[in-house]
Amino acid sequence: MFTKRRGMIAAVLGLCLPVLVGTTSTQAANSGRTVYEITVKNVEQLRQVVYTGTDLIDETTNGPVTVIANASEARALRRTGLPMKYIGDAEAEFAKLGKVDFKDPVPGQIGTQDFPSGYTGYHNYAEMKAELDKTVTAHPNLVRLSSIGKSFQNRDLWMLKISNNPAVDQAKPEVIITCNQHAREHLTVEMCLHFIQRLTDGYATNSALKALVDSREIWVVPSVNPDGAEYDIATGSFRGWRKNRQGNGTDLNRNFGYKWGCCGGSSGSSTSDTYRGTAAFSAPETQRIRDFVNSRVVGGVQQIKTNIDFHTFSELVLWPFGWTTNNTAPGLDANEERAFRTLGQQMAATNGYTPEQSSDLYITDGTIDDWMWGQHKIWSYTFEMYPSSGGLNGFYPRDTVIAAQTTRNDKATDLFLQYSDCVKRVIGQTC
């Protein structure tokens, strides 16, 4: 990969915070999560950083990278010998975001679980549900809303089915779109809501969209991690929270069962932001996704053919495997890899993202993409959305970018849906 996620926030912080190298644990913060800047010169050094288990924010192979580390990870980072700069307590640094160039809101403007000023165009959990309800009312013949189960804190995981006959289980290729596995990635909720609105509102007037809806059954989960998302904004400031709210939190996208914890691509420490959980599918939220996807095996055949899992940020289109740097591996042959790569490149050509295998920079294990493909042969992609860089600030773009950055993926998702009956068609093969 190329330089990604470098941000102006580190520069801003550098003007107002002391620069401390090799800081002791007494400087670590109230939240137990500390922000550091590590300077790397190549991909091998970046991998050294990743393998400490830290939450990697920037992804450059030649320059400073921002990380969030607990105390043990910070010690491991020091042992690498790489230049290391202390920035501050993670929660305190994230809380500054949204207040840098906006006045404090008037009393009552921020609820107990709502976004800061400058971000009110984003949907919290209740507002997301209200949008889904509006879609059901407006398009009762195109959609069906259901819950696939409860989160750890007993919130419904809402799923909307889009089809020309949503009440009937038809013999059509199925697609599942998932958003907001990581709590702080709120732009992905907006992506799922936009995807829904475009297909439903455009059905009557756009013949191409109508053809896609008529020939597919499409499932959309706008928030896989509602507990974490609500916690991230619960104070009226941002927390930079990534995980769910089970104990110290589990990184949902390290908790899936295929190659769980296999390869140094997740952490076994419960205080780490990349904590994989006590066991595969130990998180209720990943269990709900697993159970639904498993339920779509009918007569021994998986009905779901494709998946996009939306994340932020870095502007990437990624495909399996993440657990190995090899392009092919058991369960992924050369033709399958070529089909993944070709469709990924074609989608990236429409939105300006960088296409690459998930492990091109470093290993991840227990991810949804690897599980979807490794367990079910579902062609699964991760889209890392806007911005291409940004440090801590990259997770929280202003609401003024929502429309542009969600519509930016229209052509890519159209292409994805077109090939969802048989992805191998993209390389001239049949299924």
N, C-alpha and C positions, 0 to 999 in steps of 0.2 A: 504494500500500500504506500501511498504518498502521505505527506504531512496532513494531519487531521486534528481537529478539535483544539487547536491552540487559540487562546483567547485573550481578549483585552482585559478581562477581569484580573488576571494575574498581574498585568502591568499596573492597573489601578491600585491593586492591593500593595504592590511593591512601593508605591509612593507614600503609603501611610502606615506600613508595618515594618518592624525591624527585620533584617535579614539574618537568620540564624542557621548555621550549618551544624549538622550533627546534634540537633536539639535533644535534650533529655526528656524523659517521660513526664517530668514536672511541668514542662511547657505544653504538654498535650492537654486537651481541653476538657471542658465540662461534659461534652457529649461522648467523649471517648473516641471520637473520629476526628482525625487531624489531617489538614491539607498540607501537602508538601509539593515542591517542584523539583523534579529529578532531571538532570541533563544526560541525554543519551546521544551516542554518535552512530549507532547502527542497529539493525534489527536484533542482533544477538543481545545487545545491552537492553533493548526494550523488553525482550523476553525475560531477562533477568528480573526486571521490575515486575512483570506480570506474574511470574512464578512465586513471588512473595505473597500472593493472594490479595494484593491491594486492589482497590477500585480504580481502574485506569480511566481518567477523564480524557486526556489528550492521547493521540495515537500517531506521534511522529517518530521517525527513526533517526532523526538528526536535529536535536534541539531539546528545549525544555518540555517535559510532560508533567501535567498536573495529576496527582493521585490523592486518594483518600485512604488513610491507613489507620488501623488500630495499633495499640502499643506493640504487640508482637510483630506485626507487619513492618512497623517503623524500624524495629531492631533488625529485622531481616533486610530491609532496604539499606541500612547503614553497613551491613556486612558485605553488600555488593561493592562498596567502595566508590560508587558513582556520586558525583556532586549532588548535594541534597540541601534544599533550602526550605526552612520552615515558613509556612504562610499563616496558619492560624487554625482555630477550632472550626471544624467543618460546619456545624450548625450555625455558628456565629457568622461565618463567611457567607453561607447561603442566605441567611436572614437579611443581609445587606442588599441582596439582589431585589430589584423591584422598587427600591427606595433611593437608588442613586440619582435618578433624574425625574422623580415624581414626588409631588407633595404628599404628605400623609393624608389619607382619606378623611372625610368628615366623619364625626361620630356616627356609628350605626351603619356606615357604608360597608364595612367588612363584617361578615357573620363569623360564627365560630368555626365554620369550615368553608371558607371562600377565598378567592384569589385577591392578591394585593391590587392596588390601583395600577392601571396599565395592563392588567391581565384579565379584566372582567369579561372579556369576550370568550374566555375558556369556560367549559361546562364542568361544574362539580358533579358529584354523583346524582344528587336530586335533579339537577338541571338536565343531565344526560338522560335520565329515566323519563323526564317530561318530554324531551325531544323524541324519544322512541315511542312514547304514547301518542304524540302528535302524528307521527308517521303511520301508526296503526289506524288512527282515526281517518287520516287523509287517503290511505291506500289499503283498505281492508281486504281487497282481492289480490293484493300483491305480497303482503307481509303477515307474519305470525310471530308474536313476541312470547318468549317463555324464559324461565329460569333453568339453568342447568345445575343449580345447586347453590349452596351457601359458601361464602368466604369464611375465614377463621372467625371474624367478628360478626358473622351471621348476616352479612349483606348478600342479596341476590346477585348472582352472576348472570346478567341479562344477555340473551341471545336473540337476534332477530333473523328470521328466515325470510329470504326474498325469492319468490318464484311466481310463475303465472297461475299456480294452483297451490298455495302454501299449506292448505289443510291436508293435502294428500302427499304421501310418500311416493314420488314418481321415479321411474327408472331413467334418471338423468345423471350426468356427471355432477358431483357435488364439490363445492368450494368452501373452505373455511378461512375467514379473515379474523385475526386476533390483534388486539391493541392493548397497550398499557400494562404489560407484564411488569415493567419497572415503574414504580410509583411516580417518580418525578418527571416522567416523559409524557406530560399532559398533551402535547401536540398530537400524539397518536390517537387520543380519544377523538379529537377534532377530525383526524383523518378518517376514522371509522364512521363518524357521523356524516361527514361529507360523502363518503362512498355510498352510504345508504341513501342519502338524499338525492344524489345524482341519479342512481338507478331507478328510484321510485318516482321522483318528480319528472324525470326524463322519459319514462316508459311510454307515455302517450304521444310524445312528439318526436322522439329520436328513434328512428327505425333500427339503427345499429345497436343501441342499448336494449331495445325491446327484444331483438333477436338473441342477445346474450341472456337476458332474463328468462326468455321462453325456453331456452335450451339447457339451462343449468338450475341447480338448487344451491343457493348461496346462503351460508351461515355467517353471521357477523357477531363477534363478541367485543363490544367497544371498550370494556374495561375488565381485564382478567384479574386485576389487583386493586379493587376499589378501596379496601382498607388502607393500603399504603398510600394511595392517591389522596384520600381524605386526610390522613395524618400529615402528609406533606404540606398541606395548606391550612391546617387546623388552627394555627396561631395568627393567621392573617399575614404571615411571612412564609418564605420557603425554607424547608429543612434539608433539601437535597436528599430526601429519603428514597431508597432504591428497592428495598425488600418488602415482603408482606409484614403483617403485624403479629405473627405467631412467635411468642417469646421475644428474642432479640431480632427476629425477622429472618426469613429465608429468601435467598435470591431465587425467584421462581424459575428463571431461565438457566439455572444450574441444578434444578431439582427433578428434571425429567429422567426417565428410567434407562434410556439407551446410553450405554457407556458412562453411567453416573459415577462421578468421582474417579474416573479411570486414569486420568492422564495429566494431572497437574493443572487442569483448566478451571479449577474452582477451589474454594477454601473449606477446610474442616473446622474452622474456628467460628463459633456462633456470633462473635462480635465483628466478623469480617463482612464487608458489603457484598462479597461474592460467596457467602456461606451457602453450601449446597444442601443443608438440612441433615437430619439424623439418618435419613434413608431416602432412596428414590421415592418420589411421590409422597413424601412426608407432609407436604403442604396441602391443605384442603383445596386450594385453587388449582394446582396442577392435577390433583385427583379428579376434579370436575372436568377439566379438559380431556384428560385421559379417558374417563368413563364415557364421555360423549363420543369421542372419536372411536373408541372401541365399539360403541353401540351401532356405529354405521357400517360395521361388517355384517353384510346380509348374504346368507347362503355361501359363506366363506369368502366373499369378495368385498373389499373395502370400497364403499361408495364415494368417499371423499377422495378426490384425485389431486387436489392442489391446495396449498396454504400460503398466505403471506402473513408474517408476524411483523407488525410495525413497531419500530423503536426510534429513539433519537439518541445521539446525533452523529453526524459525520458524512452524510450523503453517500451512502453505499447501498449496493444490491449484493447480498451475500447468499451463498448456497452451501450445502453440506459437502464434506464433513467438517465439523469444527474440532473433533477429537484427535485428528491426525493431519499432518501437513501433506501427506500423500494425496495426489489428485484422485487416485482410485484406491479402493480398499475392499475387503470382503463386504459384499452388499452394494457396491457401487462400481460398476464396470465402466470401461472406456466410453461406450456409446451413451450410457446414462450420464456420465460426467460431461460429455460433449453437449448433450441436450440441456443439462443444467446451465452450463456455461453460455451456450448460444442464446437461450431465452433470457438469461440474466443480462448478457451484453445488449441484447435488443431492447429490453426494458430500460436499461440504464441509458441507452442512446436517446430515449424520449424525455428523460427527466434530468439528465446531466449528472447523475450519480456515477460513482466509480464501481464497476462490477468486479467481484473477486470471490474466491472460495473463502469460507468463514475463517479458516486457519491460516490465511496468507501471512498475517503478522504474528499470531500467537494462538495457542491451543485454548479452546473452551470445551468443557464436557458437561453433559446433562442438559443440553439445550433442546428447545422445542423442535428446531429444524432437524437435528440429528435423530430425535425420537420419531418424528413424523416419517422421515425417510427410512431410518433403520428398522423401525418396527412395522410400518404400514406401507412403505413404498409410496407415500404421499409426497409429491414434488413440492418441497417447502423452501420458501425464500424468506430472508429477513431484509426488510428495507429500513436502513438507518436514515432518518429524515434530516431536514434542515436543523441547524446550520452545518457547514462543512467543518467549522472550527468554532472555538468560543470559550474554552476553559469551563469554569463553573457556570458561567453565564449561558453556555450553550444549551443547557436544559430548559431555559426559561426565556425563549424569544417572546417579544411583545405580541399582544393579540392582533396587532395590525398586520402581521405576516400570515395569519391563519389561512385566509382565503387563497393567497398566492401559493403557499407551500402545500396546501392540500390539492388544489387543482393542478399543481405541477405533476402530480402522479396520475392524472386522468388517463393519458395515453398508455402509460405503463400498466395500469390495472386493466384497461380494455384489452391490451395485448395478452396479458396474463389470463383473462377470462376466455379469450378466443382459443387459446391452446389448452385450456383446462380439460378438454375431453381426451386429449392425447398429446402430452408435451413432446414426445418423440417426433411428432410431425414437424417440429421446428428444424430437425436435421434430416428430414425426408424419409423417416421411418414410420412404421405403423405400430399400433399397440395391440 
